[in-house]
Amino acid sequence: MAAKKNQNKYHKVIDFWRDSTPEMWAYFIYLIKDHVRVPIPAKNEKGEDGFIGYGLDLDHPCCIHENMININTELFKEKMIENVAKNN
């Protein structure tokens, strides 16, 4: 019974998933980019293991690769800019 209730609750999401394309997924991610954070392992000031939450790159939050979506974080953008600067 609970599974059926949840299925009804999320039917619009399930229908979107079934009926959408990678381009639509990317657009959806673009729409919610301000509400997504990605945890990245990092050391704190004391050298202890922890995480830093990075937001998505606001200009290009994702890229389509065939039927997959690559999520681009603020950190990814920073590293890409550094790499371009090193190679020029």
Secondary structure, DSSP 8 states (H G I E B T S, - for coil): -HHHHHHHHTHHHHHHHHH--HHHHHHHHHHHGGG-EEEEEEE-TTS-EEEEEEEB-SS--EEEETTEEEE-BHHHHHHHHHHHHHH-
